Amino acid sequence: LPILEEMNMSFENMGTVVEDKVFGWEDEITAEGGNKSYTLLEEGDYPFVIKEVERSMYEPKNPNSKIPPCPKAIIHLMVIPNDPAATEPVEVTTNLFLHSSQEWKLATFFLAIGVKKKHEPLHMRWNLQGLEGWCHMAPREFNDKTYNNVAYFIEPDKAPKRDPHMPAPKPVNGASFTPGAF
């Protein structure tokens, strides 16, 4: 918890973005400025803890989009770096589209966090804060910038074994999880 609390305090010093919005010319701003640091993770497999899940709607910008308008889950992950010198997890956001063409990705995500069992249907649930899993990170380039990117989620039986010298993921504030209590 101290790592997440420190991280939350550092974000508070910069101001808190409550929602994505356009400012009017006379609107008040509350951020304190400064440069938000960004940690780019190397390609590889990483453990994560789910910090938050937001419900949203996907509205394609291109009429020829492969995915039509549909619900979208914005998953905020706290990824644990493989570097023993790292003092903080890295927040990475990934989107899950609730569309049949993306059912494989939804299934892999729920398998990775232990909510779905192989060869069994699942009624999706989204109160996932504090659950853990593994993902494969592969940086991606977009508009001449490089971003952290969840390439795919890793099923528990295929996940790497945790390095005993690396700390276990810390639970997210307020999260509680009882195995089997779905």
C-alpha positions in Angstrom: 0.0 0.0 0.0 2.8 2.6 0.7 3.8 2.5 -3.0 0.2 3.2 -4.2 -0.3 5.9 -1.5 3.0 7.6 -2.5 1.9 7.5 -6.1 -1.6 8.9 -5.3 0.1 11.7 -3.3 2.4 12.6 -6.2 -0.7 12.8 -8.5 -2.4 15.0 -6.0 0.5 17.5 -6.1 -0.1 17.9 -9.9 -3.9 18.3 -9.5 -6.6 15.7 -10.2 -8.2 15.3 -13.5 -11.8 14.3 -12.7 -13.1 14.0 -16.3 -12.0 14.6 -19.8 -13.5 18.0 -20.7 -13.0 21.1 -22.8 -12.2 24.3 -20.9 -14.1 27.5 -21.6 -12.0 30.7 -21.9 -13.0 31.8 -18.4 -13.0 28.4 -16.6 -11.1 27.8 -13.4 -8.2 25.3 -13.4 -6.8 23.5 -10.3 -3.7 21.6 -11.4 -0.4 22.7 -9.9 1.6 22.1 -13.1 4.9 20.3 -13.2 5.8 17.5 -15.5 4.1 14.2 -15.1 6.7 11.4 -15.2 6.2 8.6 -17.6 7.8 5.1 -17.3 8.0 3.2 -20.5 8.1 -0.6 -19.8 10.3 -2.8 -22.0 8.6 -5.6 -23.9 7.9 -8.6 -21.6 5.6 -10.3 -19.2 4.5 -8.4 -16.1 2.2 -9.0 -13.1 -0.6 -6.5 -12.6 -3.3 -5.5 -10.1 -6.5 -3.9 -11.3 -6.8 -0.4 -10.0 -10.1 0.6 -11.5 -12.6 -0.3 -14.3 -14.5 2.5 -16.0 -17.6 1.9 -18.2 -17.7 3.9 -21.4 -19.0 3.8 -24.9 -16.9 3.4 -28.0 -17.9 5.6 -30.9 -15.7 4.9 -33.9 -14.2 8.0 -35.6 -14.0 6.1 -38.9 -17.2 4.9 -40.5 -15.3 1.9 -41.8 -14.2 0.8 -38.3 -13.9 -2.9 -37.7 -15.8 -2.4 -34.4 -19.2 -0.7 -34.4 -20.4 1.5 -31.5 -20.5 -0.6 -28.4 -19.8 -0.5 -24.7 -16.2 -0.3 -23.7 -14.4 -1.1 -20.4 -11.4 1.1 -19.7 -9.2 -1.0 -17.4 -6.6 0.8 -15.3 -3.8 -1.7 -14.3 -1.0 -1.1 -11.9 1.8 -3.0 -13.6 4.7 -4.2 -11.5 8.0 -3.5 -13.3 10.6 -6.3 -13.6 13.3 -3.9 -12.4 14.2 -4.7 -8.8 15.2 -1.0 -8.4 11.7 0.2 -9.4 9.9 1.7 -6.4 6.4 2.2 -7.9 4.0 0.2 -10.1 3.3 1.8 -13.5 -0.3 2.6 -14.3 -1.3 1.3 -17.7 -4.7 1.7 -19.3 -6.2 -0.7 -21.8 -9.6 -0.9 -23.4 -11.9 -3.9 -23.8 -14.7 -3.7 -26.3 -17.9 -5.5 -25.6 -18.4 -6.8 -29.1 -18.5 -10.3 -30.5 -15.3 -9.7 -32.6 -13.4 -9.1 -29.3 -14.9 -12.0 -27.3 -11.6 -13.8 -27.5 -9.9 -10.8 -25.8 -12.6 -10.5 -23.1 -12.3 -14.3 -22.4 -8.5 -14.1 -22.2 -8.7 -11.1 -19.8 -11.2 -12.9 -17.5 -9.1 -16.1 -17.6 -6.0 -14.1 -16.7 -7.5 -12.7 -13.5 -9.0 -16.0 -12.5 -12.7 -15.1 -12.9 -13.4 -17.3 -16.0 -12.8 -21.0 -16.0 -11.7 -22.7 -19.3 -14.5 -24.3 -21.3 -17.2 -22.6 -19.2 -19.4 -19.6 -20.1 -19.1 -16.5 -18.0 -21.6 -13.8 -17.1 -19.2 -10.8 -17.1 -18.9 -8.7 -14.0 -16.9 -5.6 -13.6 -16.2 -5.1 -9.9 -12.7 -6.3 -10.4 -10.6 -3.8 -8.3 -7.7 -5.5 -6.6 -7.7 -8.7 -8.7 -4.3 -9.8 -10.1 -3.0 -11.3 -13.3 -0.3 -11.3 -15.9 0.0 -9.5 -19.2 2.5 -9.1 -22.0 3.5 -5.5 -22.5 4.8 -4.4 -26.0 5.4 -0.7 -26.5 3.5 0.8 -29.5 4.2 3.9 -31.5 1.4 6.4 -32.3 1.9 9.9 -33.7 5.7 9.8 -33.2 5.3 8.8 -29.5 5.9 5.5 -27.8 3.3 4.2 -25.3 2.9 1.3 -22.9 0.6 -1.2 -24.5 -1.0 -4.4 -23.2 -0.4 -6.8 -26.2 -2.3 -9.6 -24.5 -3.3 -11.1 -21.2 -1.7 -14.3 -20.0 -3.7 -17.3 -18.6 -2.5 -18.3 -15.1 -1.2 -21.7 -16.3 1.0 -20.0 -18.8 2.1 -17.1 -16.6 5.7 -16.8 -15.5 6.6 -17.8 -12.0 7.1 -14.8 -9.8 10.7 -13.9 -9.1 11.1 -14.4 -5.3 13.3 -11.3 -5.1 10.5 -9.1 -6.6 7.7 -7.8 -4.2 4.3 -9.2 -4.7 1.7 -6.8 -6.2 0.1 -4.7 -3.4 -3.7 -4.6 -3.1 -5.4 -1.5 -4.3 -6.8 0.8 -1.6 -10.2 -0.5 -0.5 -9.9 -3.7 -2.5 -10.9 -7.0 -1.0 -11.0 -10.3 -2.7 -12.1 -13.7 -1.5 -11.2 -16.6 -3.8 -14.3 -18.3 -5.1 -16.6 -15.5 -4.0 -17.8 -14.3 -7.4 
